[in-house]
Amino acid sequence: MRFWQKIFGISLFVLFGFVGSCTLGFAQGDGNETPMPMPSNPLKLTLKLDKQTYSPDEPIVVQFRVTNVSKTSQRLAFATTQHYDFEIHAGDVKGPVIWRWSKGRLFGQVVLQQTLAPGQEILYKETIYPQDAKHPEGIPPLKPGKYTLLAILTTMPRTARPSVSCTFEVK
């Protein structure tokens, strides 16, 4: 019985030692990074649509740009392989969420880091298609009216995710 207790004790030591190493390794860097978020945001987020008015059956072409506008490198940490998300809200950003890009998608459960040097940018491009047989994950038919597209940088922690929005109209 003592043999198994020692094995169990050694296993716990190795397991927690490994977890501790992963945690410490995650926090380490080259000393030039700044954790997210900061009181004054070092990231500039821009969101651009291919146009401002759409018909209900038209795709929406989106460009979501993240730029490091600070003088130091910025480390972005992601809890999964998902780096961004899009939501369409009825009316303004406080309106109900009609569609979410990530809904129904699977993302790898792995912590990832990406460092942006000063002035460096990341450009995410998506085409959001109307829902049909070819695009079952697409936007449900939108009634004529005003909508808001919200782009979210899905960094950790979840409560401090930077976002930007723009409005568009369906006629």
ABEGO torsion letter per residue (X at the ends): XAAAAAAAAAAAAAAAAAAAAAAAAAABBAGABBBOBBABBABBBBBBBABABBBAABBBBBBBBBBBABABBBBBBBABABABBBBBBBEBAABBBABBAABGBBBBBBBBBBBBBBGBBBBBBBBBBBBBAABAABBBBBBBEBBBBBBBBBBOBAAABBBBBBBBBBX
